[in-house]
Structures are given as structure tokens and as C-alpha cells.
Amino acid sequence: MGLFVGQKDTRSELQERIANDLREKAKASVAKDAEIDGSKDIKYLEGTKQTTTLAWAWMLIFFMAIGVVVLFLMQGR
């Protein structure tokens, strides 16, 4: 067991001020980020389009390709 005698915080006044400034900046950035609700940030959706009616065809092609790979691997046995 150790005995802690006369242990005190050795932070200097400058370190305390820097730590307080960083804490305040972190609080300010969190408060600023909380204001974003998504309706104002919708710009990333510009230029995109919804899935077309051919989505089923792409799914069929995908599953057929997987089937071909499986058959190819089973043939090697």
C-alpha cells in the first residue's frame, strides 16, 4: 500500500486558463452542432434520384450472378 502525503494539484495558472478555454470552446461547438436539424442540411441530396422501377431487374441479375458463382464452386469438387 502506498501513502499519499502532501499531494496537491500541480497545474499552473496558465494550464488552468488553457483548460478552461478549451472547455468553453468544446461547449460552444456542441451547442452550435445541436442547432442543425437536417432540414437545412438537405443539400447533399441534390442531384440524386429515387430508385427506378428496374430495381427488381438488378436484384434478379445480382442473385443470378451469385447462383453462377455457387454452381462454379460446386463444380470444382
N, CA, C and O atoms as a Maestro MAE file, in Angstrom:
{
 s_m_m2io_version
 :::
 2.0.0
}

f_m_ct {
 s_m_title
 :::
 protein
 m_atom[308] {
  # First column is atom index #
  i_m_mmod_type
  r_m_x_coord
  r_m_y_coord
  r_m_z_coord
  i_m_residue_number
  s_m_chain_name
  s_m_pdb_residue_name
  s_m_pdb_atom_name
  i_m_atomic_number
  :::
  1 25 0.836 -1.175 0.000 1 A "MET " " N  " 7
  2 3 0.000 0.000 0.000 1 A "MET " " CA " 6
  3 2 0.879 1.235 0.000 1 A "MET " " C  " 6
  4 15 1.952 1.270 0.604 1 A "MET " " O  " 8
  5 25 0.393 2.235 -0.690 2 A "GLY " " N  " 7
  6 3 1.149 3.477 -0.728 2 A "GLY " " CA " 6
  7 2 0.483 4.536 0.117 2 A "GLY " " C  " 6
  8 15 -0.733 4.527 0.313 2 A "GLY " " O  " 8
  9 25 1.285 5.435 0.607 3 A "LEU " " N  " 7
  10 3 0.765 6.512 1.436 3 A "LEU " " CA " 6
  11 2 0.942 7.814 0.668 3 A "LEU " " C  " 6
  12 15 2.059 8.178 0.301 3 A "LEU " " O  " 8
  13 25 -0.158 8.510 0.427 4 A "PHE " " N  " 7
  14 3 -0.105 9.772 -0.298 4 A "PHE " " CA " 6
  15 2 -0.104 10.904 0.717 4 A "PHE " " C  " 6
  16 15 -1.109 11.169 1.376 4 A "PHE " " O  " 8
  17 25 1.027 11.557 0.829 5 A "VAL " " N  " 7
  18 3 1.160 12.640 1.792 5 A "VAL " " CA " 6
  19 2 1.487 13.922 1.039 5 A "VAL " " C  " 6
  20 15 2.408 13.959 0.223 5 A "VAL " " O  " 8
  21 25 0.739 14.948 1.315 6 A "GLY " " N  " 7
  22 3 1.028 16.263 0.749 6 A "GLY " " CA " 6
  23 2 0.844 16.320 -0.756 6 A "GLY " " C  " 6
  24 15 1.491 17.135 -1.415 6 A "GLY " " O  " 8
  25 25 -0.006 15.493 -1.316 7 A "GLN " " N  " 7
  26 3 -0.224 15.512 -2.751 7 A "GLN " " CA " 6
  27 2 -1.191 16.641 -3.072 7 A "GLN " " C  " 6
  28 15 -2.245 16.763 -2.447 7 A "GLN " " O  " 8
  29 25 -0.831 17.464 -4.046 8 A "LYS " " N  " 7
  30 3 -1.717 18.549 -4.439 8 A "LYS " " CA " 6
  31 2 -1.657 18.733 -5.950 8 A "LYS " " C  " 6
  32 15 -0.759 18.229 -6.624 8 A "LYS " " O  " 8
  33 25 -2.616 19.453 -6.448 9 A "ASP " " N  " 7
  34 3 -2.690 19.694 -7.884 9 A "ASP " " CA " 6
  35 2 -1.536 20.604 -8.285 9 A "ASP " " C  " 6
  36 15 -1.361 21.686 -7.725 9 A "ASP " " O  " 8
  37 25 -0.761 20.161 -9.247 10 A "THR " " N  " 7
  38 3 0.424 20.926 -9.639 10 A "THR " " CA " 6
  39 2 0.207 21.681 -10.940 10 A "THR " " C  " 6
  40 15 1.178 22.075 -11.587 10 A "THR " " O  " 8
  41 25 -1.017 21.888 -11.330 11 A "ARG " " N  " 7
  42 3 -1.285 22.650 -12.545 11 A "ARG " " CA " 6
  43 2 -0.952 24.116 -12.315 11 A "ARG " " C  " 6
  44 15 -1.256 24.691 -11.270 11 A "ARG " " O  " 8
  45 25 -0.326 24.694 -13.312 12 A "SER " " N  " 7
  46 3 -0.016 26.118 -13.198 12 A "SER " " CA " 6
  47 2 -1.250 26.935 -13.587 12 A "SER " " C  " 6
  48 15 -2.236 26.405 -14.100 12 A "SER " " O  " 8
  49 25 -1.163 28.211 -13.332 13 A "GLU " " N  " 7
  50 3 -2.282 29.094 -13.657 13 A "GLU " " CA " 6
  51 2 -2.522 29.127 -15.164 13 A "GLU " " C  " 6
  52 15 -3.670 29.191 -15.604 13 A "GLU " " O  " 8
  53 25 -1.455 29.084 -15.957 14 A "LEU " " N  " 7
  54 3 -1.576 29.079 -17.412 14 A "LEU " " CA " 6
  55 2 -2.284 27.807 -17.887 14 A "LEU " " C  " 6
  56 15 -3.146 27.864 -18.764 14 A "LEU " " O  " 8
  57 25 -1.923 26.677 -17.313 15 A "GLN " " N  " 7
  58 3 -2.565 25.413 -17.687 15 A "GLN " " CA " 6
  59 2 -4.052 25.437 -17.344 15 A "GLN " " C  " 6
  60 15 -4.876 24.925 -18.101 15 A "GLN " " O  " 8
  61 25 -4.388 26.027 -16.214 16 A "GLU " " N  " 7
  62 3 -5.794 26.138 -15.822 16 A "GLU " " CA " 6
  63 2 -6.571 27.004 -16.813 16 A "GLU " " C  " 6
  64 15 -7.688 26.659 -17.198 16 A "GLU " " O  " 8
  65 25 -5.978 28.132 -17.226 17 A "ARG " " N  " 7
  66 3 -6.656 29.009 -18.180 17 A "ARG " " CA " 6
  67 2 -6.844 28.314 -19.522 17 A "ARG " " C  " 6
  68 15 -7.903 28.423 -20.139 17 A "ARG " " O  " 8
  69 25 -5.812 27.598 -19.975 18 A "ILE " " N  " 7
  70 3 -5.911 26.881 -21.249 18 A "ILE " " CA " 6
  71 2 -6.990 25.807 -21.169 18 A "ILE " " C  " 6
  72 15 -7.777 25.651 -22.103 18 A "ILE " " O  " 8
  73 25 -7.035 25.074 -20.075 19 A "ALA " " N  " 7
  74 3 -8.047 24.027 -19.903 19 A "ALA " " CA " 6
  75 2 -9.449 24.629 -19.898 19 A "ALA " " C  " 6
  76 15 -10.366 24.074 -20.502 19 A "ALA " " O  " 8
  77 25 -9.618 25.761 -19.218 20 A "ASN " " N  " 7
  78 3 -10.928 26.422 -19.193 20 A "ASN " " CA " 6
  79 2 -11.337 26.918 -20.578 20 A "ASN " " C  " 6
  80 15 -12.495 26.786 -20.974 20 A "ASN " " O  " 8
  81 25 -10.370 27.495 -21.320 21 A "ASP " " N  " 7
  82 3 -10.664 27.955 -22.680 21 A "ASP " " CA " 6
  83 2 -11.093 26.792 -23.568 21 A "ASP " " C  " 6
  84 15 -12.051 26.909 -24.331 21 A "ASP " " O  " 8
  85 25 -10.388 25.679 -23.467 22 A "LEU " " N  " 7
  86 3 -10.735 24.512 -24.283 22 A "LEU " " CA " 6
  87 2 -12.112 23.962 -23.917 22 A "LEU " " C  " 6
  88 15 -12.872 23.541 -24.788 22 A "LEU " " O  " 8
  89 25 -12.425 23.969 -22.620 23 A "ARG " " N  " 7
  90 3 -13.750 23.517 -22.187 23 A "ARG " " CA " 6
  91 2 -14.851 24.400 -22.773 23 A "ARG " " C  " 6
  92 15 -15.873 23.902 -23.243 23 A "ARG " " O  " 8
  93 25 -14.630 25.721 -22.742 24 A "GLU " " N  " 7
  94 3 -15.618 26.660 -23.274 24 A "GLU " " CA " 6
  95 2 -15.784 26.487 -24.782 24 A "GLU " " C  " 6
  96 15 -16.903 26.542 -25.292 24 A "GLU " " O  " 8
  97 25 -14.676 26.278 -25.499 25 A "LYS " " N  " 7
  98 3 -14.764 26.069 -26.945 25 A "LYS " " CA " 6
  99 2 -15.517 24.783 -27.260 25 A "LYS " " C  " 6
  100 15 -16.300 24.736 -28.209 25 A "LYS " " O  " 8
  101 25 -15.286 23.747 -26.474 26 A "ALA " " N  " 7
  102 3 -15.980 22.472 -26.690 26 A "ALA " " CA " 6
  103 2 -17.476 22.636 -26.451 26 A "ALA " " C  " 6
  104 15 -18.287 22.110 -27.213 26 A "ALA " " O  " 8
  105 25 -17.846 23.359 -25.404 27 A "LYS " " N  " 7
  106 3 -19.266 23.602 -25.125 27 A "LYS " " CA " 6
  107 2 -19.909 24.405 -26.255 27 A "LYS " " C  " 6
  108 15 -21.040 24.126 -26.653 27 A "LYS " " O  " 8
  109 25 -19.182 25.405 -26.772 28 A "ALA " " N  " 7
  110 3 -19.725 26.241 -27.845 28 A "ALA " " CA " 6
  111 2 -19.917 25.430 -29.123 28 A "ALA " " C  " 6
  112 15 -20.917 25.604 -29.819 28 A "ALA " " O  " 8
  113 25 -18.974 24.549 -29.437 29 A "SER " " N  " 7
  114 3 -19.108 23.761 -30.667 29 A "SER " " CA " 6
  115 2 -20.230 22.743 -30.551 29 A "SER " " C  " 6
  116 15 -20.912 22.466 -31.537 29 A "SER " " O  " 8
  117 25 -20.433 22.182 -29.372 30 A "VAL " " N  " 7
  118 3 -21.539 21.240 -29.173 30 A "VAL " " CA " 6
  119 2 -22.867 21.971 -29.318 30 A "VAL " " C  " 6
  120 15 -23.801 21.446 -29.925 30 A "VAL " " O  " 8
  121 25 -22.958 23.167 -28.772 31 A "ALA " " N  " 7
  122 3 -24.194 23.936 -28.872 31 A "ALA " " CA " 6
  123 2 -24.463 24.326 -30.322 31 A "ALA " " C  " 6
  124 15 -25.614 24.334 -30.756 31 A "ALA " " O  " 8
  125 25 -23.412 24.650 -31.074 32 A "LYS " " N  " 7
  126 3 -23.580 25.030 -32.473 32 A "LYS " " CA " 6
  127 2 -24.025 23.836 -33.309 32 A "LYS " " C  " 6
  128 15 -24.880 23.983 -34.182 32 A "LYS " " O  " 8
  129 25 -23.458 22.653 -33.058 33 A "ASP " " N  " 7
  130 3 -23.822 21.446 -33.795 33 A "ASP " " CA " 6
  131 2 -25.237 20.993 -33.467 33 A "ASP " " C  " 6
  132 15 -25.885 20.358 -34.299 33 A "ASP " " O  " 8
  133 25 -25.721 21.300 -32.292 34 A "ALA " " N  " 7
  134 3 -27.064 20.886 -31.893 34 A "ALA " " CA " 6
  135 2 -28.137 21.661 -32.651 34 A "ALA " " C  " 6
  136 15 -29.279 21.212 -32.738 34 A "ALA " " O  " 8
  137 25 -27.779 22.820 -33.198 35 A "GLU " " N  " 7
  138 3 -28.748 23.634 -33.921 35 A "GLU " " CA " 6
  139 2 -29.104 23.039 -35.280 35 A "GLU " " C  " 6
  140 15 -30.160 23.361 -35.825 35 A "GLU " " O  " 8
  141 25 -28.262 22.189 -35.838 36 A "ILE " " N  " 7
  142 3 -28.504 21.607 -37.152 36 A "ILE " " CA " 6
  143 2 -29.576 20.533 -37.015 36 A "ILE " " C  " 6
  144 15 -29.422 19.587 -36.243 36 A "ILE " " O  " 8
  145 25 -30.659 20.685 -37.767 37 A "ASP " " N  " 7
  146 3 -31.762 19.734 -37.631 37 A "ASP " " CA " 6
  147 2 -31.952 18.844 -38.853 37 A "ASP " " C  " 6
  148 15 -32.799 17.952 -38.825 37 A "ASP " " O  " 8
  149 25 -31.204 19.053 -39.904 38 A "GLY " " N  " 7
  150 3 -31.317 18.190 -41.068 38 A "GLY " " CA " 6
  151 2 -32.126 18.804 -42.191 38 A "GLY " " C  " 6
  152 15 -31.828 18.562 -43.361 38 A "GLY " " O  " 8
  153 25 -33.134 19.588 -41.874 39 A "SER " " N  " 7
  154 3 -33.930 20.190 -42.937 39 A "SER " " CA " 6
  155 2 -33.137 21.281 -43.654 39 A "SER " " C  " 6
  156 15 -33.367 21.544 -44.834 39 A "SER " " O  " 8
  157 25 -32.222 21.904 -42.954 40 A "LYS " " N  " 7
  158 3 -31.376 22.914 -43.580 40 A "LYS " " CA " 6
  159 2 -30.178 22.273 -44.277 40 A "LYS " " C  " 6
  160 15 -29.566 22.888 -45.150 40 A "LYS " " O  " 8
  161 25 -29.847 21.061 -43.902 41 A "ASP " " N  " 7
  162 3 -28.681 20.372 -44.444 41 A "ASP " " CA " 6
  163 2 -29.048 19.394 -45.555 41 A "ASP " " C  " 6
  164 15 -28.380 18.369 -45.698 41 A "ASP " " O  " 8
  165 25 -30.041 19.660 -46.313 42 A "ILE " " N  " 7
  166 3 -30.527 18.712 -47.308 42 A "ILE " " CA " 6
  167 2 -29.782 18.839 -48.639 42 A "ILE " " C  " 6
  168 15 -30.109 18.136 -49.595 42 A "ILE " " O  " 8
  169 25 -28.803 19.711 -48.712 43 A "LYS " " N  " 7
  170 3 -28.086 19.957 -49.954 43 A "LYS " " CA " 6
  171 2 -27.385 18.713 -50.489 43 A "LYS " " C  " 6
  172 15 -27.205 18.596 -51.701 43 A "LYS " " O  " 8
  173 25 -26.988 17.789 -49.634 44 A "TYR " " N  " 7
  174 3 -26.282 16.600 -50.106 44 A "TYR " " CA " 6
  175 2 -27.184 15.691 -50.925 44 A "TYR " " C  " 6
  176 15 -26.686 14.812 -51.628 44 A "TYR " " O  " 8
  177 25 -28.508 15.880 -50.854 45 A "LEU " " N  " 7
  178 3 -29.438 15.063 -51.632 45 A "LEU " " CA " 6
  179 2 -29.686 15.617 -53.030 45 A "LEU " " C  " 6
  180 15 -30.297 14.948 -53.864 45 A "LEU " " O  " 8
  181 25 -29.213 16.840 -53.290 46 A "GLU " " N  " 7
  182 3 -29.414 17.418 -54.613 46 A "GLU " " CA " 6
  183 2 -28.639 16.609 -55.637 46 A "GLU " " C  " 6
  184 15 -27.490 16.237 -55.399 46 A "GLU " " O  " 8
  185 25 -29.260 16.335 -56.771 47 A "GLY " " N  " 7
  186 3 -28.613 15.574 -57.833 47 A "GLY " " CA " 6
  187 2 -28.800 14.071 -57.702 47 A "GLY " " C  " 6
  188 15 -28.302 13.324 -58.545 47 A "GLY " " O  " 8
  189 25 -29.489 13.612 -56.692 48 A "THR " " N  " 7
  190 3 -29.753 12.180 -56.559 48 A "THR " " CA " 6
  191 2 -31.169 11.898 -57.043 48 A "THR " " C  " 6
  192 15 -31.990 12.808 -57.166 48 A "THR " " O  " 8
  193 25 -31.440 10.639 -57.312 49 A "LYS " " N  " 7
  194 3 -32.784 10.290 -57.748 49 A "LYS " " CA " 6
  195 2 -33.247 9.039 -57.028 49 A "LYS " " C  " 6
  196 15 -32.437 8.282 -56.492 49 A "LYS " " O  " 8
  197 25 -34.540 8.828 -57.020 50 A "GLN " " N  " 7
  198 3 -35.093 7.663 -56.351 50 A "GLN " " CA " 6
  199 2 -34.868 6.422 -57.198 50 A "GLN " " C  " 6
  200 15 -34.594 6.511 -58.395 50 A "GLN " " O  " 8
  201 25 -34.986 5.273 -56.566 51 A "THR " " N  " 7
  202 3 -34.821 4.009 -57.261 51 A "THR " " CA " 6
  203 2 -35.894 3.873 -58.333 51 A "THR " " C  " 6
  204 15 -37.067 4.166 -58.104 51 A "THR " " O  " 8
  205 25 -35.465 3.422 -59.508 52 A "THR " " N  " 7
  206 3 -36.411 3.287 -60.613 52 A "THR " " CA " 6
  207 2 -37.185 1.982 -60.495 52 A "THR " " C  " 6
  208 15 -36.980 1.201 -59.567 52 A "THR " " O  " 8
  209 25 -38.069 1.766 -61.444 53 A "THR " " N  " 7
  210 3 -38.862 0.536 -61.447 53 A "THR " " CA " 6
  211 2 -38.043 -0.660 -61.907 53 A "THR " " C  " 6
  212 15 -38.536 -1.787 -61.858 53 A "THR " " O  " 8
  213 25 -36.816 -0.452 -62.348 54 A "LEU " " N  " 7
  214 3 -35.962 -1.553 -62.789 54 A "LEU " " CA " 6
  215 2 -35.151 -2.151 -61.648 54 A "LEU " " C  " 6
  216 15 -34.265 -2.971 -61.888 54 A "LEU " " O  " 8
  217 25 -35.431 -1.762 -60.437 55 A "ALA " " N  " 7
  218 3 -34.685 -2.294 -59.291 55 A "ALA " " CA " 6
  219 2 -34.846 -3.804 -59.193 55 A "ALA " " C  " 6
  220 15 -33.903 -4.501 -58.819 55 A "ALA " " O  " 8
  221 25 -36.014 -4.313 -59.520 56 A "TRP " " N  " 7
  222 3 -36.228 -5.760 -59.458 56 A "TRP " " CA " 6
  223 2 -35.326 -6.480 -60.455 56 A "TRP " " C  " 6
  224 15 -34.848 -7.579 -60.171 56 A "TRP " " O  " 8
  225 25 -35.085 -5.873 -61.625 57 A "ALA " " N  " 7
  226 3 -34.227 -6.498 -62.635 57 A "ALA " " CA " 6
  227 2 -32.784 -6.574 -62.134 57 A "ALA " " C  " 6
  228 15 -32.113 -7.587 -62.330 57 A "ALA " " O  " 8
  229 25 -32.308 -5.513 -61.493 58 A "TRP " " N  " 7
  230 3 -30.945 -5.526 -60.960 58 A "TRP " " CA " 6
  231 2 -30.813 -6.555 -59.848 58 A "TRP " " C  " 6
  232 15 -29.780 -7.214 -59.731 58 A "TRP " " O  " 8
  233 25 -31.845 -6.698 -59.037 59 A "MET " " N  " 7
  234 3 -31.823 -7.720 -57.980 59 A "MET " " CA " 6
  235 2 -31.770 -9.114 -58.595 59 A "MET " " C  " 6
  236 15 -31.033 -9.973 -58.111 59 A "MET " " O  " 8
  237 25 -32.538 -9.349 -59.653 60 A "LEU " " N  " 7
  238 3 -32.543 -10.637 -60.333 60 A "LEU " " CA " 6
  239 2 -31.164 -10.946 -60.910 60 A "LEU " " C  " 6
  240 15 -30.668 -12.065 -60.777 60 A "LEU " " O  " 8
  241 25 -30.550 -9.960 -61.544 61 A "ILE " " N  " 7
  242 3 -29.203 -10.144 -62.100 61 A "ILE " " CA " 6
  243 2 -28.213 -10.460 -60.989 61 A "ILE " " C  " 6
  244 15 -27.354 -11.327 -61.152 61 A "ILE " " O  " 8
  245 25 -28.322 -9.772 -59.876 62 A "PHE " " N  " 7
  246 3 -27.419 -9.998 -58.746 62 A "PHE " " CA " 6
  247 2 -27.546 -11.427 -58.224 62 A "PHE " " C  " 6
  248 15 -26.539 -12.104 -58.020 62 A "PHE " " O  " 8
  249 25 -28.772 -11.887 -58.010 63 A "PHE " " N  " 7
  250 3 -28.966 -13.241 -57.484 63 A "PHE " " CA " 6
  251 2 -28.567 -14.307 -58.497 63 A "PHE " " C  " 6
  252 15 -28.079 -15.372 -58.118 63 A "PHE " " O  " 8
  253 25 -28.769 -14.032 -59.772 64 A "MET " " N  " 7
  254 3 -28.325 -14.983 -60.793 64 A "MET " " CA " 6
  255 2 -26.799 -15.077 -60.812 64 A "MET " " C  " 6
  256 15 -26.246 -16.163 -60.982 64 A "MET " " O  " 8
  257 25 -26.125 -13.953 -60.640 65 A "ALA " " N  " 7
  258 3 -24.663 -13.963 -60.604 65 A "ALA " " CA " 6
  259 2 -24.165 -14.755 -59.401 65 A "ALA " " C  " 6
  260 15 -23.195 -15.503 -59.512 65 A "ALA " " O  " 8
  261 25 -24.814 -14.599 -58.266 66 A "ILE " " N  " 7
  262 3 -24.434 -15.377 -57.082 66 A "ILE " " CA " 6
  263 2 -24.659 -16.861 -57.348 66 A "ILE " " C  " 6
  264 15 -23.841 -17.692 -56.955 66 A "ILE " " O  " 8
  265 25 -25.768 -17.200 -58.014 67 A "GLY " " N  " 7
  266 3 -26.040 -18.593 -58.354 67 A "GLY " " CA " 6
  267 2 -24.980 -19.175 -59.267 67 A "GLY " " C  " 6
  268 15 -24.574 -20.324 -59.088 67 A "GLY " " O  " 8
  269 25 -24.525 -18.406 -60.240 68 A "VAL " " N  " 7
  270 3 -23.476 -18.869 -61.151 68 A "VAL " " CA " 6
  271 2 -22.187 -19.114 -60.383 68 A "VAL " " C  " 6
  272 15 -21.509 -20.113 -60.625 68 A "VAL " " O  " 8
  273 25 -21.839 -18.232 -59.469 69 A "VAL " " N  " 7
  274 3 -20.621 -18.409 -58.670 69 A "VAL " " CA " 6
  275 2 -20.736 -19.660 -57.811 69 A "VAL " " C  " 6
  276 15 -19.777 -20.425 -57.710 69 A "VAL " " O  " 8
  277 25 -21.881 -19.881 -57.195 70 A "VAL " " N  " 7
  278 3 -22.079 -21.067 -56.357 70 A "VAL " " CA " 6
  279 2 -21.971 -22.331 -57.203 70 A "VAL " " C  " 6
  280 15 -21.312 -23.287 -56.795 70 A "VAL " " O  " 8
  281 25 -22.603 -22.353 -58.365 71 A "LEU " " N  " 7
  282 3 -22.518 -23.524 -59.242 71 A "LEU " " CA " 6
  283 2 -21.084 -23.770 -59.700 71 A "LEU " " C  " 6
  284 15 -20.644 -24.917 -59.785 71 A "LEU " " O  " 8
  285 25 -20.361 -22.705 -59.992 72 A "PHE " " N  " 7
  286 3 -18.964 -22.834 -60.404 72 A "PHE " " CA " 6
  287 2 -18.122 -23.446 -59.287 72 A "PHE " " C  " 6
  288 15 -17.279 -24.306 -59.540 72 A "PHE " " O  " 8
  289 25 -18.353 -23.002 -58.055 73 A "LEU " " N  " 7
  290 3 -17.588 -23.537 -56.927 73 A "LEU " " CA " 6
  291 2 -17.958 -24.987 -56.641 73 A "LEU " " C  " 6
  292 15 -17.091 -25.779 -56.272 73 A "LEU " " O  " 8
  293 25 -19.216 -25.346 -56.802 74 A "MET " " N  " 7
  294 3 -19.646 -26.725 -56.552 74 A "MET " " CA " 6
  295 2 -19.127 -27.674 -57.625 74 A "MET " " C  " 6
  296 15 -18.925 -28.859 -57.358 74 A "MET " " O  " 8
  297 25 -18.912 -27.172 -58.822 75 A "GLN " " N  " 7
  298 3 -18.427 -27.997 -59.917 75 A "GLN " " CA " 6
  299 2 -16.973 -28.399 -59.694 75 A "GLN " " C  " 6
  300 15 -16.530 -29.422 -60.216 75 A "GLN " " O  " 8
  301 25 -16.238 -27.625 -58.939 76 A "GLY " " N  " 7
  302 3 -14.828 -27.903 -58.685 76 A "GLY " " CA " 6
  303 2 -14.597 -29.041 -57.721 76 A "GLY " " C  " 6
  304 15 -13.459 -29.491 -57.581 76 A "GLY " " O  " 8
  305 25 -15.610 -29.520 -57.058 77 A "ARG " " N  " 7
  306 3 -15.455 -30.608 -56.084 77 A "ARG " " CA " 6
  307 2 -15.083 -31.875 -56.730 77 A "ARG " " C  " 6
  308 15 -14.914 -32.888 -56.051 77 A "ARG " " O  " 8
  :::
 }
 m_bond[307] {
  # First column is bond index #
  i_m_from
  i_m_to
  i_m_order
  :::
  1 1 2 1
  2 2 3 1
  3 3 4 2
  4 3 5 1
  5 5 6 1
  6 6 7 1
  7 7 8 2
  8 7 9 1
  9 9 10 1
  10 10 11 1
  11 11 12 2
  12 11 13 1
  13 13 14 1
  14 14 15 1
  15 15 16 2
  16 15 17 1
  17 17 18 1
  18 18 19 1
  19 19 20 2
  20 19 21 1
  21 21 22 1
  22 22 23 1
  23 23 24 2
  24 23 25 1
  25 25 26 1
  26 26 27 1
  27 27 28 2
  28 27 29 1
  29 29 30 1
  30 30 31 1
  31 31 32 2
  32 31 33 1
  33 33 34 1
  34 34 35 1
  35 35 36 2
  36 35 37 1
  37 37 38 1
  38 38 39 1
  39 39 40 2
  40 39 41 1
  41 41 42 1
  42 42 43 1
  43 43 44 2
  44 43 45 1
  45 45 46 1
  46 46 47 1
  47 47 48 2
  48 47 49 1
  49 49 50 1
  50 50 51 1
  51 51 52 2
  52 51 53 1
  53 53 54 1
  54 54 55 1
  55 55 56 2
  56 55 57 1
  57 57 58 1
  58 58 59 1
  59 59 60 2
  60 59 61 1
  61 61 62 1
  62 62 63 1
  63 63 64 2
  64 63 65 1
  65 65 66 1
  66 66 67 1
  67 67 68 2
  68 67 69 1
  69 69 70 1
  70 70 71 1
  71 71 72 2
  72 71 73 1
  73 73 74 1
  74 74 75 1
  75 75 76 2
  76 75 77 1
  77 77 78 1
  78 78 79 1
  79 79 80 2
  80 79 81 1
  81 81 82 1
  82 82 83 1
  83 83 84 2
  84 83 85 1
  85 85 86 1
  86 86 87 1
  87 87 88 2
  88 87 89 1
  89 89 90 1
  90 90 91 1
  91 91 92 2
  92 91 93 1
  93 93 94 1
  94 94 95 1
  95 95 96 2
  96 95 97 1
  97 97 98 1
  98 98 99 1
  99 99 100 2
  100 99 101 1
  101 101 102 1
  102 102 103 1
  103 103 104 2
  104 103 105 1
  105 105 106 1
  106 106 107 1
  107 107 108 2
  108 107 109 1
  109 109 110 1
  110 110 111 1
  111 111 112 2
  112 111 113 1
  113 113 114 1
  114 114 115 1
  115 115 116 2
  116 115 117 1
  117 117 118 1
  118 118 119 1
  119 119 120 2
  120 119 121 1
  121 121 122 1
  122 122 123 1
  123 123 124 2
  124 123 125 1
  125 125 126 1
  126 126 127 1
  127 127 128 2
  128 127 129 1
  129 129 130 1
  130 130 131 1
  131 131 132 2
  132 131 133 1
  133 133 134 1
  134 134 135 1
  135 135 136 2
  136 135 137 1
  137 137 138 1
  138 138 139 1
  139 139 140 2
  140 139 141 1
  141 141 142 1
  142 142 143 1
  143 143 144 2
  144 143 145 1
  145 145 146 1
  146 146 147 1
  147 147 148 2
  148 147 149 1
  149 149 150 1
  150 150 151 1
  151 151 152 2
  152 151 153 1
  153 153 154 1
  154 154 155 1
  155 155 156 2
  156 155 157 1
  157 157 158 1
  158 158 159 1
  159 159 160 2
  160 159 161 1
  161 161 162 1
  162 162 163 1
  163 163 164 2
  164 163 165 1
  165 165 166 1
  166 166 167 1
  167 167 168 2
  168 167 169 1
  169 169 170 1
  170 170 171 1
  171 171 172 2
  172 171 173 1
  173 173 174 1
  174 174 175 1
  175 175 176 2
  176 175 177 1
  177 177 178 1
  178 178 179 1
  179 179 180 2
  180 179 181 1
  181 181 182 1
  182 182 183 1
  183 183 184 2
  184 183 185 1
  185 185 186 1
  186 186 187 1
  187 187 188 2
  188 187 189 1
  189 189 190 1
  190 190 191 1
  191 191 192 2
  192 191 193 1
  193 193 194 1
  194 194 195 1
  195 195 196 2
  196 195 197 1
  197 197 198 1
  198 198 199 1
  199 199 200 2
  200 199 201 1
  201 201 202 1
  202 202 203 1
  203 203 204 2
  204 203 205 1
  205 205 206 1
  206 206 207 1
  207 207 208 2
  208 207 209 1
  209 209 210 1
  210 210 211 1
  211 211 212 2
  212 211 213 1
  213 213 214 1
  214 214 215 1
  215 215 216 2
  216 215 217 1
  217 217 218 1
  218 218 219 1
  219 219 220 2
  220 219 221 1
  221 221 222 1
  222 222 223 1
  223 223 224 2
  224 223 225 1
  225 225 226 1
  226 226 227 1
  227 227 228 2
  228 227 229 1
  229 229 230 1
  230 230 231 1
  231 231 232 2
  232 231 233 1
  233 233 234 1
  234 234 235 1
  235 235 236 2
  236 235 237 1
  237 237 238 1
  238 238 239 1
  239 239 240 2
  240 239 241 1
  241 241 242 1
  242 242 243 1
  243 243 244 2
  244 243 245 1
  245 245 246 1
  246 246 247 1
  247 247 248 2
  248 247 249 1
  249 249 250 1
  250 250 251 1
  251 251 252 2
  252 251 253 1
  253 253 254 1
  254 254 255 1
  255 255 256 2
  256 255 257 1
  257 257 258 1
  258 258 259 1
  259 259 260 2
  260 259 261 1
  261 261 262 1
  262 262 263 1
  263 263 264 2
  264 263 265 1
  265 265 266 1
  266 266 267 1
  267 267 268 2
  268 267 269 1
  269 269 270 1
  270 270 271 1
  271 271 272 2
  272 271 273 1
  273 273 274 1
  274 274 275 1
  275 275 276 2
  276 275 277 1
  277 277 278 1
  278 278 279 1
  279 279 280 2
  280 279 281 1
  281 281 282 1
  282 282 283 1
  283 283 284 2
  284 283 285 1
  285 285 286 1
  286 286 287 1
  287 287 288 2
  288 287 289 1
  289 289 290 1
  290 290 291 1
  291 291 292 2
  292 291 293 1
  293 293 294 1
  294 294 295 1
  295 295 296 2
  296 295 297 1
  297 297 298 1
  298 298 299 1
  299 299 300 2
  300 299 301 1
  301 301 302 1
  302 302 303 1
  303 303 304 2
  304 303 305 1
  305 305 306 1
  306 306 307 1
  307 307 308 2
  :::
 }
}
